[in-house]
């Protein structure tokens, strides 16, 4: 399995979010990422970020920082929407 370097991950993240924002813009929909939950787990903060379209929650992701959590949410949203 090829290794992903941080730079690649940054590019992938930008692409996934751009894809989602592009789709939302094209379809006249409002896309937002919001923090749904924040708690301590194993001494670290764990964030739950939701991807909402027109105020409807379509996917949520968890991560130890908001960026990672929103990335997971974006990926799940893209999958769910079949983009």
Secondary structure, 3 states (H helix, E strand, C coil): CCCCCHHHHHHHHHHHHHHHHHHHHHCCCCEEEEEEEEEEECCEEEEEEEEEECCEEEEEEEECCHHHHHHHHHHHHHHHHCC
